Amino acid sequence: MKTDRVGQTDIRFRRGGAGEFAVVFVHGFLDDQYVWDGVIEDLATPDVETVTLDLAGCGDRTDASGSFTLERLVSDVGAVVDALGKPMVLVGQSMAAPIVEMVAATRADRVLGLVLVTPIPLLGTQLPDEAMEPFRALSGAPEAQRAMRGQLSAALSDADLDRLVVVGSRMHPDVVRDLADCWNSGHPHGANPSSFDGPVLVVRGGDDGFVTDEMVAKGVLPRFRSAQTAVIDRAGHWVHVEQPTELATQLDVFLGKISTAANTAQELRGQKWTNAFEKKSAAAFGDAFAKDIVLEASALRQPIQGSGRVKQVMATASTIYEELVFTHEATHERRNYLEWEAKAFDGVLLKGVTVLDKDEAGQIIHVAIHHRPLDGLLKFSTELGQCLRGTIDSAHFLGDETGFS
């Protein structure tokens, strides 16, 4: 393991292994970065870099000053993510689950997936003051910490319990109080569907009496589009310390799926069709199109035919996208299905599927493009028609009469 620092800040992070993407582990309340060592040691996924860090006021950063807000913690983890400069999966336990979710929401181009271990909901636990006061008062109270950890765990060894109590007891009272309020108060965004749209794995300890199945079912899972769940037996709130091998196994399965998806996206970037979108010009489509190619799309009122006209439309469409990523591909005989995600109109998320039919020579003879959601589709059609005014008959597109603004 080696240690790097973010600029001239006090934010340091440990790096181990090497690979094209990283797994960043973020610890929870009263803990430090070393709680992940057992999981990292048992990971079997090849060619990944592992990264750990201490949150402000914790571990090797107990002398950090200032306010200890959720926004600060998100900013610190985000700074590490930015310093890495590669695709990654973020893993957050308990209090860190909301942190990594908020980091991922603003870095969808780099964060490939989330793993939330015994997660506090982003909206917080919303416990009353009388229930929170014992948590706020845990600094400098090793016996109280020992009792709390013992009550919420199922398989902490004596050595692990002793170490965790020492780590938590070193934290300053104001830090403990502020961090407790962070995970209890949460963030208003937690009342809405998550802004992160990628794959999510939620892991619970089967004997966790704090982050219960009900809490996860009501406050965590419904917010994500594609969340998987796993329950690890003989584990409480500190799954990663109590059963590191079992958690590593769950991570390996998840990382395997992520790696496959990432490789698919990389392969797609080398194809004529996808490269042409990056170059944003009609000429970039080259000889990919047959002379009599037909383009149909949910953004068009009627098909467009002919290589020159279709190239012009596709090139213009590519300039509307602020970014576009092809994520998955499937092939059946001479038909290709490409799934993609894009942003346009100052960050509006668009998704879709493109279907390409090819002739025996490999030229594309038919294209069908499907956009979603509806509001984005309507605006896209209107914008495309305006950009092509005088070049392609306006009858192919929606006009300003849609009222969309």
TIDOKOL-729665 format. One record per residue (C-alpha): x, y, z; residue in three letters. Coordinates in pm, whole numbers. Layout:
# TIDOKOL-729665
NODE;xx;yy;zz;rest
NODE;X;Y;Z;ALA
...
# end
This chain:
# TIDOKOL-729665
NODE;xx;yy;zz;rest
NODE;0;0;0;MET
NODE;115;355;-68;LYS
NODE;-25;685;59;THR
NODE;-113;986;-158;ASP
NODE;-243;1328;-62;ARG
NODE;-501;1554;-228;VAL
NODE;-311;1870;-317;GLY
NODE;-201;2062;-9;GLN
NODE;-492;1942;204;THR
NODE;-489;1704;501;ASP
NODE;-680;1446;295;ILE
NODE;-464;1138;251;ARG
NODE;-566;808;99;PHE
NODE;-407;463;77;ARG
NODE;-376;285;-256;ARG
NODE;-316;-84;-316;GLY
NODE;-303;-297;-626;GLY
NODE;-340;-167;-980;ALA
NODE;-604;-170;-1250;GLY
NODE;-809;29;-1495;GLU
NODE;-1074;95;-1232;PHE
NODE;-1068;139;-854;ALA
NODE;-1276;40;-554;VAL
NODE;-1296;321;-298;VAL
NODE;-1393;217;57;PHE
NODE;-1539;475;300;VAL
NODE;-1581;395;669;HIS
NODE;-1869;473;903;GLY
NODE;-1934;647;1236;PHE
NODE;-1653;623;1499;LEU
NODE;-1436;411;1265;ASP
NODE;-1130;456;1045;ASP
NODE;-1003;339;707;GLN
NODE;-838;26;847;TYR
NODE;-1175;-141;910;VAL
NODE;-1167;-244;542;TRP
NODE;-834;-428;553;ASP
NODE;-990;-774;598;GLY
NODE;-1227;-726;304;VAL
NODE;-949;-595;79;ILE
NODE;-724;-887;171;GLU
NODE;-997;-1135;72;ASP
NODE;-1097;-970;-258;LEU
NODE;-1032;-1202;-551;ALA
NODE;-1123;-967;-839;THR
NODE;-809;-913;-1050;PRO
NODE;-675;-586;-1189;ASP
NODE;-850;-342;-956;VAL
NODE;-698;-74;-737;GLU
NODE;-824;-47;-378;THR
NODE;-844;288;-201;VAL
NODE;-923;381;160;THR
NODE;-930;713;344;LEU
NODE;-1013;864;681;ASP
NODE;-1306;1105;699;LEU
NODE;-1247;1443;863;ALA
NODE;-1214;1408;1240;GLY
NODE;-1162;1031;1222;CYS
NODE;-864;795;1224;GLY
NODE;-545;978;1136;ASP
NODE;-741;1303;1090;ARG
NODE;-862;1353;1449;THR
NODE;-688;1694;1454;ASP
NODE;-895;1825;1161;ALA
NODE;-1069;2152;1239;SER
NODE;-1385;2323;1120;GLY
NODE;-1742;2206;1093;SER
NODE;-1812;1839;1034;PHE
NODE;-2111;1847;804;THR
NODE;-2238;1599;549;LEU
NODE;-2142;1842;275;GLU
NODE;-1783;1853;399;ARG
NODE;-1756;1476;408;LEU
NODE;-1898;1453;56;VAL
NODE;-1648;1714;-62;SER
NODE;-1355;1525;93;ASP
NODE;-1449;1193;-65;VAL
NODE;-1520;1368;-394;GLY
NODE;-1170;1517;-386;ALA
NODE;-1019;1169;-357;VAL
NODE;-1239;1043;-642;VAL
NODE;-1125;1332;-861;ASP
NODE;-759;1277;-770;ALA
NODE;-778;912;-880;LEU
NODE;-886;1008;-1231;GLY
NODE;-1024;666;-1329;LYS
NODE;-1356;478;-1327;PRO
NODE;-1449;333;-989;MET
NODE;-1695;163;-759;VAL
NODE;-1771;339;-429;LEU
NODE;-1828;136;-113;VAL
NODE;-1975;307;193;GLY
NODE;-2073;160;530;GLN
NODE;-2347;297;759;SER
NODE;-2300;677;775;MET
NODE;-2083;662;462;ALA
NODE;-2363;520;244;ALA
NODE;-2525;865;200;PRO
NODE;-2178;1014;145;ILE
NODE;-2083;786;-145;VAL
NODE;-2429;820;-298;GLU
NODE;-2400;1199;-306;MET
NODE;-2049;1177;-452;VAL
NODE;-2171;937;-723;ALA
NODE;-2467;1158;-813;ALA
NODE;-2233;1431;-942;THR
NODE;-1981;1201;-1105;ARG
NODE;-2190;956;-1307;ALA
NODE;-1925;952;-1579;ASP
NODE;-1670;796;-1342;ARG
NODE;-1868;603;-1081;VAL
NODE;-1955;261;-1221;LEU
NODE;-2153;138;-921;GLY
NODE;-2232;172;-550;LEU
NODE;-2205;-80;-269;VAL
NODE;-2396;30;42;LEU
NODE;-2310;-178;350;VAL
NODE;-2555;-163;644;THR
NODE;-2661;173;500;PRO
NODE;-2812;468;681;ILE
NODE;-3078;616;445;PRO
NODE;-2986;945;278;LEU
NODE;-3288;1099;451;LEU
NODE;-3130;1000;785;GLY
NODE;-3265;794;1073;THR
NODE;-3465;1090;1212;GLN
NODE;-3437;967;1572;LEU
NODE;-3566;1199;1849;PRO
NODE;-3316;1391;2063;ASP
NODE;-3355;1164;2361;GLU
NODE;-3260;863;2148;ALA
NODE;-2966;1045;1985;MET
NODE;-2806;1187;2298;GLU
NODE;-2629;859;2395;PRO
NODE;-2468;849;2046;PHE
NODE;-2363;1215;2067;ARG
NODE;-2196;1150;2404;ALA
NODE;-1982;851;2298;LEU
NODE;-1654;1046;2271;SER
NODE;-1419;963;2556;GLY
NODE;-1656;692;2681;ALA
NODE;-1490;362;2592;PRO
NODE;-1720;147;2803;GLU
NODE;-2028;304;2645;ALA
NODE;-1877;247;2299;GLN
NODE;-1796;-112;2388;ARG
NODE;-2153;-172;2503;ALA
NODE;-2299;-9;2191;MET
NODE;-2079;-205;1951;ARG
NODE;-2143;-528;2138;GLY
NODE;-2517;-476;2124;GLN
NODE;-2521;-404;1749;LEU
NODE;-2278;-674;1637;SER
NODE;-2297;-1052;1622;ALA
NODE;-1942;-1170;1558;ALA
NODE;-1687;-903;1653;LEU
NODE;-1380;-1069;1798;SER
NODE;-1238;-934;2123;ASP
NODE;-937;-798;1933;ALA
NODE;-1155;-620;1675;ASP
NODE;-1381;-480;1946;LEU
NODE;-1082;-351;2143;ASP
NODE;-935;-181;1836;ARG
NODE;-1262;-18;1733;LEU
NODE;-1318;116;2084;VAL
NODE;-969;270;2084;VAL
NODE;-1030;430;1742;VAL
NODE;-1366;575;1843;GLY
NODE;-1244;697;2183;SER
NODE;-973;912;2019;ARG
NODE;-1229;1129;1842;MET
NODE;-1307;1477;1975;HIS
NODE;-1647;1533;2138;PRO
NODE;-1753;1800;1888;ASP
NODE;-1669;1568;1597;VAL
NODE;-1870;1279;1742;VAL
NODE;-2166;1505;1808;ARG
NODE;-2157;1659;1460;ASP
NODE;-2120;1325;1282;LEU
NODE;-2403;1173;1481;ALA
NODE;-2623;1462;1373;ASP
NODE;-2511;1407;1011;CYS
NODE;-2642;1053;992;TRP
NODE;-2952;1127;1195;ASN
NODE;-3058;1442;1006;SER
NODE;-2958;1315;662;GLY
NODE;-3017;1521;350;HIS
NODE;-3343;1643;189;PRO
NODE;-3250;1467;-136;HIS
NODE;-3326;1144;43;GLY
NODE;-3699;1212;7;ALA
NODE;-3671;1172;-373;ASN
NODE;-3545;900;-607;PRO
NODE;-3167;883;-610;SER
NODE;-2982;1092;-866;SER
NODE;-2744;800;-917;PHE
NODE;-2884;575;-1188;ASP
NODE;-2620;303;-1201;GLY
NODE;-2606;-43;-1042;PRO
NODE;-2629;-64;-662;VAL
NODE;-2560;-347;-419;LEU
NODE;-2710;-314;-69;VAL
NODE;-2563;-545;196;VAL
NODE;-2712;-603;542;ARG
NODE;-2597;-802;840;GLY
NODE;-2859;-1060;926;GLY
NODE;-2831;-971;1296;ASP
NODE;-2808;-592;1259;ASP
NODE;-3053;-444;1507;GLY
NODE;-2990;-87;1394;PHE
NODE;-3010;-87;1013;VAL
NODE;-3302;-326;996;THR
NODE;-3463;-494;697;ASP
NODE;-3756;-254;736;GLU
NODE;-3528;52;730;MET
NODE;-3359;-68;411;VAL
NODE;-3686;-170;246;ALA
NODE;-3851;166;315;LYS
NODE;-3568;417;312;GLY
NODE;-3300;280;79;VAL
NODE;-3410;31;-188;LEU
NODE;-3710;222;-334;PRO
NODE;-3488;516;-425;ARG
NODE;-3271;323;-671;PHE
NODE;-3361;200;-1017;ARG
NODE;-3153;-117;-1010;SER
NODE;-3059;-218;-654;ALA
NODE;-2958;-572;-561;GLN
NODE;-2960;-693;-201;THR
NODE;-2756;-939;0;ALA
NODE;-2786;-1047;363;VAL
NODE;-2481;-1190;541;ILE
NODE;-2558;-1425;828;ASP
NODE;-2382;-1414;1166;ARG
NODE;-2310;-1043;1120;ALA
NODE;-2446;-726;1274;GLY
NODE;-2378;-363;1190;HIS
NODE;-2005;-412;1117;TRP
NODE;-2040;-676;845;VAL
NODE;-1706;-579;693;HIS
NODE;-1524;-652;1020;VAL
NODE;-1736;-942;1143;GLU
NODE;-1752;-1140;814;GLN
NODE;-1494;-987;577;PRO
NODE;-1461;-1296;358;THR
NODE;-1835;-1319;296;GLU
NODE;-1855;-949;211;LEU
NODE;-1554;-980;-20;ALA
NODE;-1734;-1263;-202;THR
NODE;-2040;-1042;-257;GLN
NODE;-1813;-763;-382;LEU
NODE;-1634;-995;-623;ASP
NODE;-1965;-1094;-785;VAL
NODE;-2074;-729;-814;PHE
NODE;-1734;-616;-946;LEU
NODE;-1740;-895;-1204;GLY
NODE;-2064;-759;-1349;LYS
NODE;-1928;-403;-1342;ILE
NODE;-1609;-507;-1518;SER
NODE;-1804;-685;-1791;THR
NODE;-2021;-377;-1851;ALA
NODE;-1715;-149;-1857;ALA
NODE;-1538;-372;-2110;ASN
NODE;-1848;-373;-2329;THR
NODE;-1860;5;-2325;ALA
NODE;-1488;18;-2412;GLN
NODE;-1538;-219;-2706;GLU
NODE;-1832;-16;-2834;LEU
NODE;-1619;298;-2842;ARG
NODE;-1410;143;-3117;GLY
NODE;-1692;94;-3365;GLN
NODE;-1766;318;-3664;LYS
NODE;-2106;421;-3534;TRP
NODE;-1991;523;-3187;THR
NODE;-1675;696;-3310;ASN
NODE;-1883;900;-3552;ALA
NODE;-2087;1043;-3267;PHE
NODE;-1769;1158;-3095;GLU
NODE;-1649;1340;-3409;LYS
NODE;-1988;1514;-3459;LYS
NODE;-1966;1545;-3839;SER
NODE;-2152;1393;-4134;ALA
NODE;-1825;1279;-4292;ALA
NODE;-1740;1079;-3979;ALA
NODE;-2009;825;-4063;PHE
NODE;-1809;753;-4378;GLY
NODE;-1913;442;-4564;ASP
NODE;-2110;296;-4273;ALA
NODE;-2441;378;-4444;PHE
NODE;-2586;209;-4749;ALA
NODE;-2698;444;-5025;LYS
NODE;-3071;392;-4957;ASP
NODE;-3051;378;-4579;ILE
NODE;-3374;455;-4388;VAL
NODE;-3376;634;-4052;LEU
NODE;-3674;601;-3820;GLU
NODE;-3681;755;-3473;ALA
NODE;-3918;847;-3195;SER
NODE;-3797;1206;-3249;ALA
NODE;-3914;1201;-3613;LEU
NODE;-4269;1235;-3744;ARG
NODE;-4177;1035;-4055;GLN
NODE;-3872;839;-4177;PRO
NODE;-3575;998;-4354;ILE
NODE;-3418;813;-4648;GLN
NODE;-3088;841;-4830;GLY
NODE;-2728;830;-4711;SER
NODE;-2657;1203;-4743;GLY
NODE;-2972;1314;-4559;ARG
NODE;-2934;1056;-4283;VAL
NODE;-2569;1151;-4231;LYS
NODE;-2670;1515;-4196;GLN
NODE;-2939;1433;-3942;VAL
NODE;-2711;1207;-3737;MET
NODE;-2425;1457;-3735;ALA
NODE;-2658;1736;-3623;THR
NODE;-2811;1516;-3355;ALA
NODE;-2463;1439;-3217;SER
NODE;-2397;1812;-3166;THR
NODE;-2706;1845;-2944;ILE
NODE;-2572;1588;-2699;TYR
NODE;-2338;1737;-2439;GLU
NODE;-2214;1383;-2375;GLU
NODE;-2316;1039;-2493;LEU
NODE;-2201;696;-2376;VAL
NODE;-2289;363;-2535;PHE
NODE;-2326;121;-2246;THR
NODE;-2443;-217;-2379;HIS
NODE;-2465;-407;-2706;GLU
NODE;-2648;-716;-2827;ALA
NODE;-2633;-877;-3172;THR
NODE;-2872;-1108;-3355;HIS
NODE;-2759;-1213;-3703;GLU
NODE;-2713;-880;-3889;ARG
NODE;-2899;-667;-3632;ARG
NODE;-2722;-470;-3357;ASN
NODE;-2888;-326;-3045;TYR
NODE;-2701;-42;-2876;LEU
NODE;-2812;96;-2539;GLU
NODE;-2693;447;-2455;TRP
NODE;-2715;733;-2206;GLU
NODE;-2670;1100;-2291;ALA
NODE;-2700;1451;-2153;LYS
NODE;-2834;1754;-2336;ALA
NODE;-2996;2090;-2262;PHE
NODE;-2767;2174;-1966;ASP
NODE;-2755;1833;-1808;GLY
NODE;-3094;1676;-1889;VAL
NODE;-3051;1297;-1883;LEU
NODE;-3168;1108;-2192;LEU
NODE;-3160;734;-2245;LYS
NODE;-3236;517;-2540;GLY
NODE;-3180;220;-2766;VAL
NODE;-3052;227;-3125;THR
NODE;-3122;-66;-3357;VAL
NODE;-2898;-108;-3662;LEU
NODE;-2977;-343;-3951;ASP
NODE;-2691;-427;-4189;LYS
NODE;-2671;-582;-4532;ASP
NODE;-2439;-866;-4637;GLU
NODE;-2158;-615;-4702;ALA
NODE;-2183;-481;-4348;GLY
NODE;-2337;-146;-4446;GLN
NODE;-2621;-9;-4235;ILE
NODE;-2949;-19;-4427;ILE
NODE;-3191;75;-4148;HIS
NODE;-3163;270;-3822;VAL
NODE;-3430;292;-3551;ALA
NODE;-3359;523;-3254;ILE
NODE;-3576;531;-2942;HIS
NODE;-3545;813;-2686;HIS
NODE;-3682;848;-2334;ARG
NODE;-3822;1021;-2127;PRO
NODE;-4105;1189;-2316;LEU
NODE;-4024;1549;-2218;ASP
NODE;-3664;1508;-2330;GLY
NODE;-3779;1340;-2652;LEU
NODE;-4014;1628;-2737;LEU
NODE;-3748;1890;-2679;LYS
NODE;-3491;1690;-2874;PHE
NODE;-3718;1668;-3178;SER
NODE;-3794;2040;-3164;THR
NODE;-3424;2130;-3127;GLU
NODE;-3321;1896;-3408;LEU
NODE;-3579;2050;-3642;GLY
NODE;-3458;2400;-3562;GLN
NODE;-3095;2304;-3624;CYS
NODE;-3182;2147;-3960;LEU
NODE;-3419;2423;-4075;ARG
NODE;-3367;2482;-4448;GLY
NODE;-3178;2154;-4486;THR
NODE;-3435;1887;-4397;ILE
NODE;-3811;1936;-4439;ASP
NODE;-3953;2064;-4107;SER
NODE;-4247;1821;-4143;ALA
NODE;-4016;1553;-4005;HIS
NODE;-3992;1722;-3663;PHE
NODE;-4202;1862;-3383;LEU
NODE;-4233;2238;-3384;GLY
NODE;-4263;2503;-3116;ASP
NODE;-4636;2432;-3100;GLU
NODE;-4558;2160;-2841;THR
NODE;-4527;2431;-2582;GLY
NODE;-4213;2270;-2438;PHE
NODE;-3964;2517;-2302;SER
# end
